[in-house]
């Protein structure tokens, strides 16, 4: 079993995968890792700088430089708080 998994590029559990589908996939990976002799949990990562665009209907945020170029400071604040919730 792998110690860590990184999803990036086009690696998706299925076409138009919902958040629940991603959760199920990661949980299955974790079950496999924990079922080994040592039971060490795996580390899972997603290459998602601006939002997880591989999740169907996910919210995607523009680059910070694009937000700065709008000269609307509140937009940057809104995207920060939205990504924290």
trRosetta pair geometry for C-beta under 8 A, 3 or more apart (Angstrom, degrees):
i j d omega theta_ij theta_ji phi_ij phi_ji
1 32 5.5 172 -119 137 127 98
1 33 5.1 169 153 -102 142 59
1 36 5.3 -123 20 -55 134 133
1 42 7.1 -112 151 -67 110 122
2 5 5.7 98 98 -64 139 83
2 33 7.6 -64 69 -90 58 106
2 42 6.3 58 97 -128 76 131
3 33 7.8 106 -118 -133 35 123
3 40 7.2 -19 -124 113 86 125
3 42 6.0 174 -176 -126 28 77
3 43 6.8 17 145 20 72 91
4 42 6.0 164 -92 -174 35 87
4 43 4.2 -17 -110 65 96 95
4 44 7.2 -177 -157 -77 65 32
4 45 7.0 17 -179 2 107 104
5 29 5.9 -70 7 -164 155 154
5 42 6.3 36 -2 155 95 135
5 43 7.6 177 27 89 58 54
5 44 5.2 -8 63 -117 95 74
5 45 7.3 -179 92 32 51 66
6 44 7.9 161 -85 -164 38 47
6 45 4.6 -15 -111 73 79 103
6 46 7.4 170 -160 -86 61 20
6 47 6.5 62 171 -38 102 94
7 11 4.7 -141 -149 91 76 115
7 12 7.6 89 -168 -83 123 40
7 44 7.7 17 -7 -176 99 91
7 45 7.3 -169 25 97 67 52
7 46 5.0 -15 63 -114 101 71
7 47 6.8 -138 97 14 53 81
7 54 7.0 -122 146 59 120 161
8 11 6.3 40 50 24 36 114
8 46 7.3 149 -72 -167 65 45
8 47 3.2 44 -108 13 103 138
9 47 7.3 42 -17 57 52 142
10 54 7.4 156 -141 -110 37 116
11 54 7.5 -10 74 -135 52 161
12 15 7.1 93 103 -85 137 31
12 17 5.2 -175 179 4 106 132
12 54 5.0 -159 -90 -175 103 114
13 17 4.8 108 56 -116 92 149
13 21 5.2 -169 79 150 135 103
13 22 6.3 -174 1 -92 129 50
13 24 7.6 122 -174 75 167 93
13 25 4.2 -129 -88 -67 137 144
14 17 4.8 125 57 -79 73 96
14 21 6.0 -91 35 -176 109 148
16 56 4.2 57 -167 -93 64 141
17 21 4.0 -126 -163 88 89 139
17 22 5.9 105 140 -51 120 80
17 25 7.9 -2 -164 -19 144 136
17 54 7.0 6 54 148 114 83
17 55 6.6 -78 94 -124 84 51
17 56 5.9 165 63 -14 34 102
18 21 4.9 108 51 1 68 100
18 22 7.4 -129 100 0 43 85
18 55 7.0 41 -168 -166 25 85
18 56 5.5 -52 -82 50 51 111
18 57 7.7 -1 -118 36 74 106
19 22 5.7 -54 -155 36 37 112
19 23 6.4 39 148 -21 68 104
19 55 5.4 37 -77 -157 68 132
19 58 7.6 120 -67 -86 95 96
20 23 5.5 -51 -147 35 35 114
20 24 6.4 37 153 -20 66 103
21 24 5.8 -52 -149 35 31 112
21 25 6.5 33 152 -21 63 105
22 25 5.7 -54 -150 34 32 113
22 26 6.4 26 156 -14 67 106
22 52 7.8 28 -101 155 171 149
22 54 7.9 114 -88 105 127 100
22 55 6.0 -52 -25 -98 143 101
23 26 6.0 -58 -148 40 29 105
23 27 6.1 31 155 -20 65 110
24 27 5.7 -56 -145 38 29 113
24 28 6.5 31 155 -21 63 104
25 28 5.9 -57 -154 33 29 111
25 29 6.7 30 149 -17 63 103
26 29 5.5 -50 -151 35 37 114
26 30 6.3 36 151 -19 67 106
26 44 5.2 79 -140 -167 111 174
27 30 5.6 -55 -147 38 32 112
27 31 6.3 39 153 -23 65 102
28 31 5.6 -47 -146 31 33 114
28 32 6.6 35 153 -18 62 103
29 32 5.8 -59 -158 35 31 112
29 33 6.5 28 150 -17 66 106
29 42 6.1 -81 143 58 102 147
29 44 6.5 110 91 -85 143 125
30 33 5.6 -53 -147 36 35 111
30 34 6.1 27 157 -13 68 109
30 41 6.2 2 -148 -148 93 89
30 42 6.1 -137 -104 39 60 98
30 44 7.4 -68 -63 -30 96 128
31 34 6.0 -61 -143 43 28 105
31 35 6.1 30 157 -26 64 111
32 35 5.8 -58 -146 31 27 112
32 36 7.7 43 154 -37 57 90
33 36 6.4 -42 -171 1 36 112
33 40 6.6 -78 168 88 100 60
33 41 5.7 83 114 -146 130 34
33 42 3.9 -146 -78 -26 162 101
34 39 5.2 27 -160 -151 60 74
34 40 7.8 -148 -99 63 49 22
34 41 6.1 9 -74 -90 91 67
35 39 7.5 66 -53 -103 7 71
36 39 6.3 -165 68 -61 69 35
36 40 7.0 -34 67 30 122 75
46 52 5.7 -6 149 -113 147 110
46 54 7.7 -141 -159 39 115 123
48 51 6.2 -77 178 117 105 16
48 52 4.2 -25 -126 -89 153 64
48 53 7.0 172 -129 7 93 68
48 54 7.6 -106 -87 16 110 96
50 53 7.4 22 79 -37 93 110
50 60 5.6 44 123 -170 103 77
50 61 4.7 -143 -171 66 81 75
50 62 6.8 -4 -152 -140 133 3
50 63 6.7 -62 -89 -74 131 49
51 58 5.6 165 157 140 106 111
51 59 5.3 -119 -142 100 147 60
51 60 4.1 -156 64 -113 135 45
51 61 5.2 131 -29 5 111 78
51 83 7.3 -120 -85 -106 81 105
52 55 4.6 48 110 1 110 112
52 58 5.1 -112 77 -155 76 165
53 58 6.1 -148 -105 70 31 125
53 60 5.2 37 -87 -93 98 123
54 58 7.7 25 56 7 35 145
55 58 3.9 87 77 -53 99 125
59 82 6.8 -91 125 150 157 128
61 67 7.9 -9 173 -55 99 126
61 79 4.7 106 -134 -158 130 127
61 82 7.7 155 -77 80 120 121
61 83 6.7 -44 -29 -62 147 122
62 66 4.1 -89 151 84 123 137
62 67 5.8 151 83 -50 107 82
62 79 7.8 -97 39 -99 73 159
63 66 4.5 98 62 1 83 104
63 67 7.3 -149 97 -4 47 83
64 67 5.4 -51 -150 35 40 113
64 68 6.2 41 152 -20 69 104
64 76 7.0 60 -143 -126 80 110
65 68 5.6 -52 -147 38 34 113
65 69 6.3 38 152 -25 64 105
66 69 5.6 -51 -146 31 32 114
66 70 7.2 40 152 -28 60 96
67 70 6.0 -49 -164 18 36 113
67 72 7.8 -95 -174 67 70 81
67 75 5.4 -159 -152 107 96 111
67 76 4.6 117 149 -81 135 86
67 79 6.6 -104 -100 18 148 146
68 71 7.7 40 168 -69 45 41
68 76 7.0 42 -69 -69 62 134
70 75 5.8 7 78 33 147 153
72 75 4.5 64 101 -7 107 111
72 76 7.8 159 99 -8 65 81
73 76 5.9 -55 -165 33 46 111
73 77 6.6 45 144 -18 73 105
74 77 5.3 -55 -150 38 41 115
74 78 6.1 43 153 -24 72 103
75 78 5.7 -53 -149 34 31 112
75 79 6.5 26 156 -15 65 104
76 79 6.0 -56 -148 37 31 106
76 80 6.4 34 153 -22 64 106
77 80 5.7 -56 -151 33 31 113
77 81 6.4 21 158 -11 66 107
78 81 6.1 -59 -147 41 29 104
78 82 6.1 29 156 -20 65 111
79 82 5.6 -54 -141 39 31 113
79 83 6.3 28 160 -18 65 107
80 83 6.2 -64 -152 37 25 104
80 84 6.5 20 153 -18 63 112
81 84 5.6 -59 -146 36 34 112
81 85 6.6 31 159 -24 67 106
82 85 6.2 -58 -150 29 30 108
